[in-house]
Amino acid sequence: MDFSSLEKYLLQCLNMSLDADSSETSYTNSFTVKIEEKGFKWIPRMPTTLLINADLYQKIYEIANIALYPEYTLLKENSAYVVPENLEDIHIERALFFPWKKGIPQRIKFKNLLENISNTNNQDIIPLMKNLILDYNKVTSMAIAGNSGSGKSYFLTYLLTLLNSFSDLIIVDPKMDSPARWAREFEVKALFPLSNRSKSDFISQINDELSLALNIIYQRQRQLYANPHLTFKNYTIVIDEVLALTEGVNKSIKGAFYALLTQIALMGRATNVHLILVSQRFDHNTIPVSVREQLNVLIQLGNINAKTTQFLFPDFEPSGIVIPPGKGTGLIQIIDDIHPYQVQPFLAPTYNLEGVTI
Ligand SMILES: Nc1ncnc2c1ncn2[C@@H]1O[C@H](COP(=O)(O)OP(=O)(O)OP(=O)(O)O)[C@@H](O)[C@H]1O
């Protein structure tokens, strides 16, 4: 569809549903739509009886996002995105802008993940969807949340298998589940509770490991001070079931755990030390807010609603966003200097790990 047909179609959709009881339509010259490469503009003619605010922006978003599916996916803003327009006429000097991505998010499928990894030399790159790759050097910390059965472990196994080719890995698995089995299969260091030790003992053991990571950060900082062009091998600490880990644990040990997590999240960036945190849910009791603020890849799988997204995406309101059905689907936000910063629908890759039993 060319831009002018698309413009007409979008105007029709908005005329029909924007304000059914009002006379404010494009036929009465109340507003118009302009299509651009990176999105469309909704341009009101002032004065208008339409109250132009975040609610109206959200309403246009909801109408247009479905109307444009699957040709375009609108990127969801947290508030009205106002841009200047037609600077010579005060009646039409402003527009609401709706940025988009062409097409809809599509899942990647790997017939044989290990073969695929050995055939590519795309170091430090993690394919997430068709048209969405993550440069691991551009991000530090990642959180994956989702209700039981939503596909967290499946996606984590995918990440671990890829990361193993370009990052040192330490895995913490309080439930001694698939990450621990993956670690055994791929001969990677894993920490899990021993049967004759208390939970606080286990957290102390994790704290020792986190202190080691912090020392690596300090050493690398000193090396960078001497030579700012140095690059380091990625070092990733993966912690599964963070919520289960810290519940009912001695306060001081938990305090030390939080302090270490915060320091690694804050200082890991320049030194390629990463955190990957996985939990059924994240809230103020699962990780400190200062760690939350440092997360730059946020993934929520499974049930998506205002409640489940509250902590990871505090300003985000999920109505109107099209979440694809199926396993391993949800939302993703990548905060680097490459991707749009908005929260987007996500479909985790599907893969086979030939010859590996986890
Ligand atoms: N991206 C995906 N593609 C295909 N199948 C998937 C995908 N994600 C999940 N599944 C299927 O869904 C099943 C359940 O997922 P998984 O065990 O990862 O959920 P979970 O969130 O870790 O649950 P729990 O918290 O109970 O461990 C997987 O065994 C797998 O068969």
The ligand as an ORCA input file, in Angstrom:
! r2SCAN-3c Opt
* xyz 0 1
  N      10.054    -19.801     22.549
  C       9.490    -21.005     22.627
  N       9.319    -21.746     21.525
  C       8.761    -22.973     21.596
  N       8.353    -23.556     22.742
  C       8.492    -22.865     23.872
  C       9.068    -21.554     23.884
  N       9.082    -21.119     25.155
  C       8.541    -22.095     25.905
  N       8.190    -23.150     25.146
  C       7.587    -24.405     25.633
  O       6.913    -24.155     26.864
  C       7.382    -25.047     27.878
  C       7.387    -24.335     29.231
  O       8.378    -23.347     29.252
  P       9.403    -23.165     30.461
  O       9.647    -24.449     31.166
  O      10.580    -22.447     29.924
  O       8.538    -22.214     31.400
  P       9.025    -21.466     32.723
  O       8.550    -20.051     32.590
  O      10.461    -21.666     32.956
  O       8.186    -22.189     33.845
  P       8.649    -22.500     35.370
  O       8.783    -21.174     36.044
  O       7.476    -23.300     35.873
  O       9.921    -23.278     35.276
  C       8.765    -25.467     27.409
  O       9.087    -26.749     27.851
  C       8.670    -25.444     25.911
  O       8.200    -26.681     25.438
*
